[in-house]
Amino acid sequence: MQRNICIVLGLIACFFSACKLDETPYSSIYTNTFYKTQEDAEAALAAVYSSLGDLYSGPSPLLIADFSGDQVYPRPVVGRDTYPLYSYDPAYTTVLSYSRGNESPLDLWTNCYKGIDRANWVIAKVPATNMDATRRSQIIAEAQFMRAFFHWMLTKNFGNVVVRTQPSESLDAAYAPKSDAKDVYARIYKDLDSAILFLPDYTAAWAKGRPSKQVAQALYAKAALYNGDWALSLQMAKAVLDSKRYTLMTDVRDVYDPAKEDLARVENMFAFEAESAQPVRSSQIMSLYGPVNSNAPAYGKTSYGSAFAYQSFFNSFDPKDTRRLLLDTSYIDRAGNVVHQASITPITKQGVLVKKYMDPNSVGGSHATNIPILRLADVYLIAAEAEARANGADAAAYDYINTVRHRAQLDDLTPGLSKDDFIKAVLQERSWELFAEADRWYDLTRTNTFLQVIPKAVNDVFPTRQPQAKHQYFPIPQQEINANPKLVQNDPWK
């Protein structure tokens, strides 16, 4: 086809250490003349990963999910308060009018489909590239993993979505209807089946920002859990654990220490690899969770006091749980004074600080703390839930959850629980383990418990929260429906 198709690469240099692309960033690439060499293929793959950078540097995946849940909440500025109050609509007008487009479901939608299209070009064109055969297969597998990841991100947020497996070579090809969620998951499984065949096992040299075979299995396990495929989820989670390629760090706080990020990849399997200095990517999440007025050097050089944990969530921890050390009700200011909870934030006397994204060496609002996407602790808890759902609360299910509890310095879970009570305990363990990592909201929506849980997660900032059944999924952005005549809004939002 003679049409010139432009693929905007954005930031392709330095985002991943294994990409040796720091010498020549491309502004545009044409399918007629590109994909000829290994360097071309690596650049096209870097563009796929750049979409992940676009997504998390916002960071819409964290904010729209976490602010909707029962663990953390924002300072009630226009745009962010639409999530705890469920006041958004398909136009997302409030969010966008406050210049928070990179914190909205629209940002998530557009960046995921951008990443999918870039992955489709790689999958379609790289097989004919003249290059090392092993690396060619790996590049295609990485693109398949990323296409699966982006489709999973879309379906867990929007439900039924458009599945795209071909590059956008014409405007007509962009017009497509939604697929049922079960068909989206079938596509995710197919991509991950292919990716697993050619992705390498985890090694420290490979791991920075790239999926290993075990990362693909972990995503497979989590996607299957969300889709109710318990046996498949358990199979994939066990494959990760049985490989023994990854291990839990002794101190959970080390997972989030930017000075230990290389060591932490033995648990932090796949993450947004943030760096605080240009030209690589960072995120604004640190500056949101730090205290107001940039007054706490341990948190970072610039922070705004824009997000906190609910007091009720902090109170839910066993005092001996080491994960509670990732929350705090006081901080040390620049003069060395202890600032207690009542003075942490001007909006409430119950502000609890989140310490997962601290970086004392941050540059402005940019930090080098990696944002977890898939962690080994998550895999253990996936295995515990899938085992219980498939086979009951047996010894294996207890072993999985107790592994995570022991790292947190907690005793074994109460023995002899019923299947339902055990699953409730796993979901609670997931809440304590994975808070502020864009996980809890999806546990509540996939189990359809958000209508019961959310009204109890209130404080003096948000004293009333009343989600409706339609809030299980976000509405498809209206501008996307306007642009695609075959795309229709989710039924509850029509």
N, C-alpha and C positions, 0 to 999 in steps of 0.2 A: 504494500500500500504506500502511495507516494505522499500521503498526508504527513506532515511533520508533527510529531507528538512531543510536546515539551514536558520533561520531568524535572520539576524544581527540586534540587537537592538540598538547599538550605545548608545546614552545618554538617559537612561530611568529614571534616578533618578533626582528629583527636578525640571524637566521642567515645571510641572504643580503642583500647591500646593495641588490639590485634589488627586494626585497620591502618595500614601504612599509607595514609592518604593526606598527610599534612603538607604536601608540597604544592598541590594544584587543586583547589576547589573549583568545581564547575558551576556555572550559573544556569546552564540548560543543556540538555542532551537530546539528540534526535535519534529516533529508532532506526532511521536509514543507515546511519554511520556508526552507531554505538554498539555495545556488546560484542566487540571484536576481540578484546584481549582480557586477560585476567584482571588487569587494573581497571578496565571498564566494569567488569562484573563486581569487583569489590566496591567501586564507587556507587553502583546502583544499589547494592545491599546496604551500604552506609546510609543511603537516602531512606530506606525502609526504617532503619533504626532512628534516623532523625525524626521520623513521625512520632516515635515513642518519646523522644526528647521534647518535641512540641507539646505532647500530651501532658507530661509530668512537670515541665517547667512552669506551667500555669499556676497551680496544679489541679486541674478540674477533677481527675479521678479520685483524689483524696477529699476535696472539699465537698463535692456534691453528695458523696456517699457518707462521709463521717458526720457532716453537719445534719444529715437526715436521721442519724441514728440516736443512740441513747448513751454515748460515752463522752463526746465533746460537742462544744457549741461555739458559735462565733460571737464576737461583739456585734450587737444588732445594727449593723450598717445596712443600708439599702443594697440588695443584691444577695449578700450572704444570708440574711435572715429569711430569705424565701425558702431555704431548705428546712430549717427546724420548724418553720410555720407552714410549710407546704402551700405556699401562696403563689407559686410559679404557674405559668400557663404555657401553651404550645409556642407562643411568640417569644417567650423568655424576655419580654420587654423590660421588666424591672432590672434584670441582671445586666442586660446589654446597655441600657440607658445610663447605668452607673459605671460604664467602662470596665465591666468585669466579664467580658466575653470569654476570657481564658479561664474562668471559673464556672462555666455553665455547661449543661448537657449539650448545648450546641457545639461548644469547643470539642467535647468528647466525640460527638458524632462526626464532625468534619475531619478531625485528625485521625480517627480510626479508619475512615474510608480513604483518606489520603494514604495512610500506611498500607491498606489493603491493595490499593491500585498500584503502588510502588512495588509491593511484593508480587503482584500479578505479572508485572513486566519482567521481574527477575525470573520468575518461574517459567514464563513463556520464552524468554530470549536467551538465558544463560546456557541452556542445554546445547546450543549451537556454538557457544564461545570456544575459541581455540585456547585451551589452558590446561593446567594439571587436572587430571580426571578426578582425583580424590577431593581436591579443593572445590572443584565445580559441583560435585555432589553435596558437599557441605554447605556451600552457598545456597543452593536450591533448598536444602533442608532447613537452613536458618530462615529463609523467606517463608517456607511453609509453616514453620513454627510461629513466625510473627503474624502471618495471615490468620492462623488459628487463634492467636492471642487477641487480635483486634476484633475478630468476629465474636469471641467470648465476651470481651469487654462490652460490645454493643448489645448482645442479647441479654446479658444480665442487667443492663440498664434500661433497655427499651422493649424487651420481649421479642416479638416477631419483627425481624429486620430483613433488609435486602442482603442476600448472599451474592457476593461478587467473586468470580473465579477467573475472569478474563480481563486483560488490560483494556482501558478505555480508549479504543482506537477511533471511535466516532461518537457524536452526540447521541445518536439513536441508541447506542449500546449502553448509555448511562441511564436510560429509562427502563426501570425494572420494578416489579412488584415485590412486596415483602414475602418472605418464607415463614412458615410456622417455626416456632422455636425448636421443635424436634428435628426439623430439617437443617436448621443452623447447627445444632449439635452434631448431626451426622457429618456435616462438612468439617467441623472442628476435629472430630475423631479421625476422619480420613486424612486430613493434613498432618495430624500428629502421628498417625501410623507411618506415614511416609517419612516424616522428619526423624523419627526414632531410628530408622534404618541407617541413617547416614551421619547423624550428629555424633561427635565423639563423647566418650565418657568424660566426666569432670576431671580436670587437672587445673592446678593453680595458674598455669600458663595460658589456658584457654578461657578461664572463667569470667574475666572482666567484661561484663555487659553482654556476653553471648550465652545462648542457651546450650547446655550440655544435653546429652541423651537423657540424663536423670531429670533435668529441668522440664523437658518435654513430657516425660512420664508424670511429673508432679502436676503440670497443667492439665494433663489428661485426667489424672485422679480427681482434681478439683472440679473440672468441667463435668465429669461423670457424676460426681456427688451432687452438683447443682441440678443435673438432669434426672436424678433418681435412679441411676444405673449403679446400684450398690456393689454388685459383684465386680463390675468393671473398675469402679473407683478403687475398691480394695486391691484388686490385682495390680493396678498401676502404682498405688501407694506402696505396696509391698515390694515392688520392683525397685523403687527408689531406696527404701530402707535396707533391703537385702543386698544392694550393691555396695553398701558401706562406704560409698564415696564421700558422703557428707556426714557431719556430726554436729551435735549441739555444742555451742560454746559453754564453758563452765559458768560464766557470769553473763546473764542475759544483757546487761548494760553494754557489754563489749560489742554486741551486734550493731550498736548505733554510734559507736565511737569513731569519728572520722580518722583518727590516728591508727585505728586497728582494722580499717576496712579490708585490707588484703587478707588478713587472718580471718576476718568474719565471713568470707565467702564460703567457708566450710559449712556454714549454716544459712547465710543469706544467699540463697541459690541463684536468684535472678532479681536484679534491682535496677532502679534508675540510678545510674552512676553519676552522681552530682560532683561537680568541682566548682570552687568558689571564684575562680579567675577565668576570664575569657581567654581563648575562644570557645572553650567547652561549656557544657550546659550546667545550669544550676536550677534551683527552685526557690520560690518565695516562702515555702512552708515554715522554715526556721523563723523568719521575721514575724510570722503571724503568731506562733506559739510562745515566743519569748515574752517577758514582762513588758509593760508599757514604758515608753520613754527611753528605751535602749539602756536600761540602768543596771543590767546584770551581765557582767563580762563572761560568765560561764556559758551563757546562752548565745551570745553573739554580739557583734559590734553595733548592729542595728536591729531593733525589734520593736513591735508596735502594740503588743498586748491585745491581739485581735482574736485569739482562740484559746479556750480553756477546757478543762474536763469538768463534768458535773460533780458536785460534791457527793451525790448519791453513788456515783460510780467509784470514786475514791474510797468511800466507806464500805463498799462491797468486798474489798480485798481483805484477806486474812492479814493482820499486821506483820506476820513473819514471811509473807509472800515477797520475794525479792523483786518481783515485777512492779510492786508498788513504789519501789525506789525510782521508777521512771515517771513518777508523778511527785509533785511537791506542793506544800502549802506555805512555803517561804522561799526566799532567795537571798543571796549575799549581793549587796549593791557595790558600786565602784569604790565607795568609801570604806568597805569592809563591814558595813552594818547589816544585821539580819532584818529583812523586810518581811513582816508576817502577813498572813493571808488577807486581812482586812484592808491592807494598803497595796495589794498587788495590782488591782485594777479599779478604776473609778466607777465601773458599771455594777459591781457586786462585791460583797464582802466574803463570798464563797468561791472566789476564783481559784481553781487548782491548776497548777502549771503542768504541761506535758513536756517531758525531757527527752523524747526520742530523737529530736532533730536539732539538738544543741551543737554549736560549733564556735568555740571561742576565737578561732582564727578566721571567721567569716570575713568576706569583703562586702561591705554594705549589707544589703539584705540577701546576699548570695552565700550559700553554705556548701560544704563538701561532704555532708552526711548523706550516705546513700539511702534512698527510699526503698524499703523492701517491697517486692512484688510477690515472690514465692520464697518462703522460708521452710527449713526442715521441720521446725516445730509445727508448722501448719500441716505438713505431710503426716506427722504422727497423729495429729488430731483428726485429719481426714480418715486415716486408717481406723482410728478408734470408732468414729461415727459409722463408717461404712461397714465395719465388722459387726457392730451392734445391730445395724439395720438389716444386714444380711443373715446373721447367725445368732443374734441375741447378745446380751451383755456377758460374754464368755471371758475366759482368762486372757485370751489374746487381746480383746478390746481393752481390758483393764491394764494390760502391760503397756499398750500404746499411750493411753492417757497418763498413766503413772510416770512414764518416762519424762513427760513434760512437767508434771507436778514436782517431781524430784529435783529437777533443775531449778525450780522456783522455791526450793526448800520447804515444800509442803509434804504432808503425809500422804499415804495412799488414799485414793478415793474410797469412800464408804463401800465396803463389799456388799454383795447380794442385792444390788439395785435391780429393779425391774428394767426391762428394755427401754420403756419410755422415760423413766427417771434417769437412766444412764445417758440417754441421748440429750436430755436436758442438761445434765452435768457437763457433757462434752461441749455443748453450745455455750455454756457459761465459761468453761475453760478457754474456749476460743476467744470470748470477749476479753478475758483478762490477759491472754497472751498476745493478741493481735490488735489491741486498741490503737486507734489513730493510724491504722494502716489500710484504710478503705476496705474493710472486711465485714464488720459487724452488720451494716445495713443489709448486705446481701444474705447473711444468715437469717435475718429477720424476715426478709421478703421471700426467700426460697422456702422457708418453713411456714410462711403466712402467719407469723406471730406478731408482726409490727403493730397491728391495730390494738393489741393488748399491752404490748411493752411500752410503746412510745408515750402514751398519756401519763405514764408514771415518771418519765424522765423530764422533770421540770425543775425550775428554780426561780429566783426572783427576776431573772432576765427574761426567761420564757416560761411564765407561770401556767400557761395553757397550751397544750399541743394536741391537735386532734386530726391525725391523718385519716384519709378516706381510702376505701378499697382501691380506687384508681391510682393511688400513689405507690402501688407496688412496683410500677414501672414509670419512668419519666415519659412525658409526651414526646412524640417525634417533633423535632423543630419545624415550625410552620414554613419557614423559608425553604426547607428541603422538600416539603410536600408541594409547595408552589413551583419548584423547579423540576419536579418529576411527576408527570401526570399519572403514572402508574402506582404512585405511592399514596397510601391512604393512612389516616391517623389511626392510632390505637383506639379501639372501640370505646373505652371509658372516657376518652378525651374528645370524642367527636361533639 
